[in-house]
Amino acid sequence: MKKTVLLISLIIILVGLVFSQEVKNGQYGGLGGGDIGAQWLDVKELNTQLKAAGLPELSEVALANGGGGYGVMGRFIIGGEGYGIATKEKSSGNTVHLDIGYGTFNIGYLIFSKQAFRMYVLGGIGGGEISLKISQDPDSTDFEDTLSTFNENTLYTEFPIFKVGINADYILSFSDDEAAGGLAIGLAAGYTYAPVGWVSDWKLSDRTIGSVPNFGPTGPYITFRIGGGGLAF
């Protein structure tokens, strides 16, 4: 959470700096907002082991929500984003909960721009945290019994992440030959790659856990954004 707050703060500072500078023969300004959408996950190896252990398998598609923003300088875009992803399955008293959070620093390039509408390609690099919680419904509801019987394990690690995609934004409010600003909507689609199993050490109560299958937020994504901003051209 602290990393996400820091990321959003940096975005706000960046957009403010961009608004204060005019770019000759180009555009300047910025947009930002909140996102919601779907993230495909690489959980095939994990589901194989969960199934073998009699535990519920996770869905390959999860809800993603977060937000971000960017500044425009000529045809170049600089910004950042932060997302949270969660999915949970329960069966026969057993629950598997996967929770992911990550942030990226992004650089992009405008490939089409006309008044209040713009389309751009975007690439990002960053990092995040992932936790896998496996729990079992307790046999007793008495507090003293819970002190001697533990029914939950939470594994966690950090990971790097890379993303590439194509985005489109449209400003709904005022627009003329020189500027556009106000409420904005956007759509983004692309692919994220997180080599969790290659570079990360899994922990359980501060102890390193081995033989963990490779899984994480590697796969396509699509998100819808609503926010605001302004651009001069």
Helices and strands as residue ranges (DSSP letters): H 2-19, E 28-40, H 44-52, E 61-73, E 76-91, E 94-114, E 117-136, H 143-146, E 152-171, E 179-193, H 196-199, E 202-204, E 207-209, E 219-232
